[in-house]
Amino acid sequence: MTFIDIHTHNGATDTSVAIFNSPNYIEGRRISLGIHPWEIEEGWQERFRAIEEVAGNSNVVAIGECGIDHLKSAVSIEVQKEVLHAHALLAARVKKPLILHCVKGIDEIVAMHRSFADGQPWIIHGFRGKPQQAMQLTKVGFYISLGENFNKETARDIPADRLFIESDESRLPIEEIYRRVAEARNISTGELAMQITANASIFRAILLHK
């Protein structure tokens, strides 16, 4: 059984995406690259140019995490939106999923999403919101990724083809997070794993075992 983890800070495995929120490009490791809203600094464009240089490489499987955070970011929302827009343009250019950090920034992210082509995969990672908010997002094309601290009602209601699972910074094994989400959805862990594997086609299947 394959347990794909689309967002982890715990290191890359055969079926996970390790997140590097800086241009720390490491050949051969399956990674996502971006500038987290907590880490935006003056002169962020230089860091971003380093990300652009390697974004098209095959082991960079996604762009991000990036996004909007109204609570903890040290820079203005306008600067955060500028950085997010740069990442979204890059993801579209290299045709890779965009992994999003969102804290009270749904309105800004949805508004920006409307200006991009339909079908470009945007994933809200670590989603903890209510079912109504998840439905708002999936109806306009977003994917939702659930981690350890998910809302059980939301986990039950997310459309199967819009769902991902992640470990993020959790110490729980990814298999245990799958088990808990499967229980909330009243399906087997195997069924959930098969669905997430199918959904991972947006990563051009490079997360799958060869």
NUTOR-514098 format. One record per atom (N, C-alpha, C): x, y, z. Coordinates in steps of 0.001 Angstrom, whole numbers, padded with zeros to 6 digits, always signed. Layout:
XYZ
...
//
This chain:
+000847-001191+000000
+000000+000000+000000
+000887+001247+000000
+000556+002211-000863
+001348+003434-000987
+000681+004574-000225
+001440+005264+000640
+000934+006404+001399
+001674+007655+000933
+001072+008388+000034
+001711+009587-000509
+001525+010757+000458
+002612+011421+000755
+002644+012567+001675
+003059+013779+000847
+002118+014686+000578
+002424+015766-000366
+003064+016994+000278
+003298+016932+001610
+003873+018115+002260
+004483+017700+003593
+005796+017604+003638
+006449+017238+004892
+007703+018065+005116
+007945+018385+006378
+009190+019037+006787
+010148+018026+007414
+009818+016757+007287
+010576+015711+007977
+011537+014954+007070
+011713+015421+005837
+012655+014768+004940
+011966+013951+003880
+012555+013893+002696
+011943+013216+001561
+012096+011701+001654
+011045+011009+001225
+011080+009560+001035
+010609+009279-000386
+010446+007999-000708
+010003+007653-002051
+008613+008191-002375
+007802+008442-001351
+006423+008882-001600
+006081+010158-000845
+007058+011018-000660
+006783+012280+000020
+007441+013436-000718
+006970+014645-000387
+007551+015874-000921
+008133+016657+000236
+009437+016816+000276
+010087+017598+001325
+010011+019070+000968
+009683+019886+001946
+009473+021310+001721
+010733+022082+002084
+011181+022912+001157
+012308+023800+001413
+011840+025227+001159
+011704+026002+002211
+011226+027372+002067
+012383+028340+001836
+013308+027897+001047
+014440+028716+000623
+015029+028015-000596
+015882+028679-001341
+016417+028038-002541
+017512+027016-002238
+017257+026112-001284
+018235+025082-000950
+018025+023891-001872
+018470+024032-003090
+018253+022990-004071
+019191+021822-003808
+018610+020636-003710
+019407+019432-003470
+019096+018429-004571
+020063+018126-005377
+019886+017206-006499
+019435+015840-005996
+018422+015294-006664
+017996+013936-006376
+016937+013812-005308
+016663+014875-004555
+015609+014814-003536
+014333+015428-004079
+013230+014777-003798
+011925+015239-004276
+011471+016389-003366
+011414+017595-003904
+011186+018758-003062
+010181+019726-003670
+009707+020605-002813
+008938+021780-003215
+009726+023002-002749
+009724+024034-003573
+010491+025239-003251
+009594+026468-003222
+009779+027298-002210
+009015+028529-002136
+009473+029400-000979
+008861+030567-000883
+009132+031491+000223
+007879+031582+001081
+007967+031061+002280
+006853+031060+003240
+006523+032501+003631
+005250+032827+003848
+004920+034211+004233
+005574+034675+005525
+005967+033744+006401
+006680+034142+007618
+008113+034555+007315
+008621+034161+006157
+010046+034347+005861
+010297+035374+004767
+009280+036152+004428
+009460+037192+003409
+010257+038347+004021
+011316+038704+003352
+012169+039801+003819
+012394+040786+002684
+012894+041949+003037
+013271+042910+002002
+014301+042261+001082
+014107+042443-000207
+014994+041805-001170
+014630+040367-001466
+013382+039991-001184
+012950+038609-001420
+013107+038194-002882
+013146+039174-003774
+013246+038855-005210
+014513+038064-005531
+015594+038348-004792
+016843+037618-005043
+016685+036147-004691
+016070+035864-003553
+015797+034475-003180
+014907+033823-004224
+013927+034566-004693
+012981+033994-005646
+013661+033666-006974
+014589+034509-007392
+015309+034220-008643
+016075+032900-008540
+016617+032602-007369
+017322+031332-007176
+016356+030154-007295
+015134+030337-006807
+014113+029299-006951
+013745+029116-008420
+013570+030226-009122
+013216+030160-010546
+014237+029366-011347
+015502+029497-010995
+016568+028848-011760
+016452+027328-011757
+015879+026759-010686
+015816+025290-010585
+014394+024754-010630
+013389+025640-010721
+011992+025213-010620
+011579+024210-011689
+012221+024259-012842
+011865+023342-013916
+012497+021978-013806
+013403+021782-012853
+014075+020487-012711
+013095+019411-012248
+013343+018181-012655
+012351+017115-012453
+012114+016775-010991
+013115+016940-010126
+012883+016598-008730
+012203+017717-007938
+012037+018887-008538
+011206+019928-007929
+009781+019660-008419
+008955+019085-007543
+007650+018587-007980
+006511+019559-007715
+006780+020621-006959
+005749+021617-006665
+006421+022931-006298
+005641+024001-006349
+006095+025332-005942
+005388+025692-004640
+006141+026201-003676
+005583+026541-002378
+006329+025813-001258
+005987+025993+000005
+004725+026640+000265
+004895+028160+000258
+003841+028802-000172
+003772+030257-000182
+002337+030596+000193
+002016+031881+000324
+000623+032188+000622
+000403+033466+001378
-000692+033458+002146
-001141+034635+002898
-001325+034258+004359
-000764+035063+005255
-000939+034848+006692
-001203+036195+007351
-002433+036394+007801
-002820+037656+008425
-002343+037769+009872
-001854+036669+010450
-001520+036699+011870
-000022+036775+012163
+000795+036029+011429
+002196+035885+011830
+003214+036484+010876
+002817+036829+009676
+003806+037386+008757
+004220+038783+009203
+005500+039086+009019
+006033+040391+009433
+005867+041457+008361
+005371+041077+007185
+005218+042044+006095
+003741+042269+005808
+003461+043315+005056
+002077+043677+004771
+001402+042645+003875
+000070+042673+003879
-000693+041789+003002
-000382+042087+001540
-000151+043353+001217
+000156+043699-000173
+001460+043052-000632
+002465+043046+000240
+003728+042387-000109
+003515+040877-000209
+002769+040311+000718
+002476+038872+000663
+001774+038507-000642
+000853+039342-001075
+000148+039086-002331
+001102+039167-003521
+002035+040090-003474
+003023+040216-004544
+003879+038952-004633
+004311+038451-003481
+005135+037245-003448
+004320+036034-003911
+003089+035932-003442
+002218+034832-003864
+002001+034851-005371
+001758+036023-005921
+001512+036128-007352
+002729+035672-008148
+003927+036007-007676
+005149+035565-008351
+005251+034046-008347
+004925+033425-007221
+004950+031961-007135
+003895+031341-008047
+002714+031931-008086
+001644+031391-008924
+002010+031453-010398
+002628+032546-010815
+003084+032665-012198
+004146+031610-012509
+005052+031386-011563
+006102+030394-011765
+005498+028990-011865
+004572+028660-010979
+003931+027344-011013
+003228+027110-012343
+002561+028137-012840
+001881+028019-014130
+002883+027825-015254
+004012+028528-015166
+005011+028463-016226
+005664+027081-016298
+005960+026504-015128
+006625+025196-015125
+005627+024043-015034
+004322+024401-014957
+003233+023412-014949
+003366+022433-013777
+003493+023021-012585
+003583+022219-011371
+002606+022756-010334
+002132+021896-009412
+001187+022338-008393
+001755+023442-007503
+000843+024274-006991
+001194+025348-006070
+000674+024972-004688
+001572+024902-003700
+001196+024522-002342
+001091+025779-001489
-000070+025946-000856
-000419+027218-000231
-000566+027127+001281
+000044+028088+001953
-000157+028349+003378
-001214+029447+003461
-002253+029222+004248
-003338+030216+004313
-003847+030343+005738
-003674+031534+006317
-004238+031849+007629
-005075+033112+007480
-006387+032930+007486
-007348+034015+007332
-007137+034777+006017
-006642+034063+005009
-006372+034702+003723
-007125+034096+002558
-008204+033382+002861
-008961+032696+001805
-009448+033674+000746
-009980+034815+001160
-010542+035761+000185
-009483+036224-000805
-008287+036573-000308
-007221+037033-001195
-006762+035918-002135
-006644+034696-001615
-006159+033582-002429
-007183+033200-003498
-008460+033150-003123
-009503+032822-004105
-009566+033890-005194
-009463+035159-004804
-009504+036242-005791
-008350+036123-006777
-007146+035793-006282
-006009+035649-007173
-006170+034417-008067
-006713+033345-007515
-006908+032106-008274
-007763+032347-009514
-008725+033253-009420
-009625+033514-010548
-008879+034044-011771
-007719+034646-011558
-006993+035241-012682
-006083+034254-013398
-006063+032990-012917
-005225+031979-013531
-006083+030952-014264
-005443+030237-015193
-006175+029297-016042
-006798+028180-015217
-007994+027773-015635
-008650+026636-015003
-007758+025404-015133
-007735+024597-014093
-006973+023366-014143
-005585+023455-013544
-005090+024666-013313
-003794+024804-012652
-003945+024398-011191
-003245+023343-010722
-003508+022827-009374
-002990+023740-008258
-003905+024214-007423
-003568+024960-006216
-004038+024127-005034
-003149+023899-004074
-003443+023029-002932
-003333+023827-001634
-004411+023895-000866
-004362+024494+000472
-003843+023416+001422
-002671+023617+001990
-002106+022564+002842
-002510+022780+004300
-002519+021679+005051
-002791+021740+006486
-004140+022352+006807
-005158+022054+006019
-006458+022709+006172
-007144+022251+007455
-007628+023219+008235
-008321+022927+009493
-009719+023533+009535
-010150+024129+008432
-011400+024867+008421
-012638+023994+008426
-013778+024667+008384
-015069+024001+008436
-015479+023479+007056
-016452+022553+007021
-016872+021985+005741
-017325+023029+004724
-018020+024067+005191
-018523+025085+004271
-017383+025790+003540
-016311+026057+004256
-015156+026720+003648
-014453+025786+002664
-014354+024513+003030
-013748+023540+002123
-014556+023414+000846
-015889+023417+000967
-016735+023317-000217
-016579+024555-001109
-016454+025720-000479
-016229+026955-001243
-014963+026830-002081
-013935+026261-001497
-012651+026138-002184
-012682+025074-003281
-013216+023907-002972
-013206+022837-003971
-014114+023154-005153
-015181+023890-004929
-016088+024241-006027
-015423+025135-007070
-014408+025907-006644
-013714+026773-007607
-012374+026181-008030
-012139+024901-007700
-011002+024204-008268
-009827+023902-007369
-009890+024285-006094
-008776+024017-005195
-008751+022553-004753
-007560+022089-004400
-007381+020836-003679
-007189+021169-002201
-007551+020215-001335
-007411+020387+000109
-006518+019279+000643
-005487+019655+001408
-004611+018673+002036
-004817+018700+003547
-005041+017517+004120
-005293+017390+005553
-004085+016805+006264
-003764+017389+007409
-002703+016881+008254
-003252+016355+009559
-002399+016287+010553
-002772+015698+011838
-003982+016380+012471
-004040+017698+012432
-005084+018440+013154
-006225+018860+012219
-006898+017888+011644
-007965+018184+010707
-009331+018191+011392
-010281+018853+010747
-011672+018873+011190
-012358+017613+010649
-012902+016795+011528
-013463+015506+011100
-014656+015674+010161
-015485+016669+010402
-016621+016900+009511
-016140+017319+008127
-015109+018141+008103
-014537+018564+006824
-013938+017376+006093
-013209+016533+006809
-012596+015352+006193
-013652+014463+005555
-014788+014375+006169
-015878+013543+005635
-016441+014108+004339
-016481+015434+004218
-017230+016066+003131
-016396+016473+001919
-015079+016539+002029
-014257+016939+000882
-014440+015937-000258
-014706+016406-001479
-014800+015471-002612
-013546+014637-002737
-013725+013355-003001
-012592+012423-003004
-011501+012833-003978
-011882+013408-005114
-010888+013752-006128
-010203+015090-005868
-010486+015707-004716
-009865+016988-004354
-009065+016884-003065
-008771+015686-002620
-008196+015450-001298
-006744+014983-001374
-005917+015523-000463
-004568+015020-000241
-004329+014864+001261
-003272+014122+001601
-002882+013897+002991
-001422+014309+003147
-001090+014863+004313
+000274+015332+004564
+000659+015120+006014
+001964+015092+006266
+002454+015029+007644
+002861+016400+008152
+003261+017312+007251
+003737+018646+007633
+004855+018484+008670
+004678+019009+009877
+005706+018880+010916
+005318+017866+011990
+004282+017090+011749
+003805+016129+012735
+004814+015016+012975
+004819+014502+014196
+005645+013338+014514
+004895+012039+014267
+003611+012140+013942
+002842+010937+013639
+003300+010346+012307
+003364+009041+012202
+003633+008428+010893
+002513+008798+009921
+002853+008968+008661
+001847+009329+007673
+000753+008270+007600
+001104+007011+007861
+000096+005944+007839
-000991+006172+008884
-000604+006725+010040
-001584+006986+011093
-002510+008131+010710
-001978+009140+010042
-002836+010239+009585
-003823+009723+008545
-003357+008872+007646
-004276+008241+006695
-005368+007476+007428
-004992+006705+008433
-005974+005903+009163
-007052+006782+009789
-006647+007904+010375
-007601+008790+011041
-008533+009473+010042
-007973+009891+008902
-008816+010513+007881
-009775+009487+007294
-009293+008276+007040
-010160+007213+006519
-011299+006923+007479
-011003+006887+008769
-012037+006647+009773
-013092+007755+009729
-012652+009002+009589
-013598+010121+009517
-014468+010030+008272
-013920+009483+007189
-014671+009352+005935
-015447+008042+005855
-015296+007196+006870
-015989+005907+006934
-015624+005018+005747
-014331+004992+005420
-013813+004104+004390
-012567+003429+004938
-012046+002453+004211
-010829+001783+004663
-009605+002638+004348
-008539+002390+005091
-007289+003088+004821
-006805+002780+003411
-006997+001545+002975
-006599+001164+001623
-007351+001939+000556
-008653+002116+000746
-009433+002895-000220
-008937+004331-000295
-008657+004906+000870
-008160+006283+000896
-006803+006377+000201
-005922+005434+000484
-004593+005448-000126
-004691+005348-001645
-005598+004524-002145
-005781+004391-003589
-006281+005690-004206
-007195+006381-003507
-007724+007637-004028
-006648+008719-004070
-005852+008818-003008
-004797+009827-002986
-003756+009535-004060
-003453+008264-004272
-002528+007893-005339
-003057+008354-006694
-004356+008172-006914
-004957+008637-008166
-004875+010158-008277
-005163+010847-007185
-005117+012313-007203
-003711+012839-007485
-002699+012066-007095
-001307+012501-007262
-000879+012547-008720
-001775+012217-009636
-001457+012370-011055
-001154+013828-011398
-001613+014779-010577
-001289+016182-010845
+000198+016460-010654
+000891+015564-009950
+002338+015668-009806
+003057+014890-010918
+002329+014577-011988
+002860+013813-013125
+003363+012447-012714
+002718+011883-011695
+002961+010502-011244
+004365+010264-010687
+005171+011311-010520
+006537+011083-010077
+006628+010790-008578
+005509+010859-007863
+005520+010449-006463
+005339+008959-006325
+004952+008291-007379
+004580+006889-007266
+005811+005992-007327
+005685+004815-006729
+006780+003843-006807
+007032+003469-008252
+008282+003339-008616
+008642+002939-009972
+008646+001409-010055
//
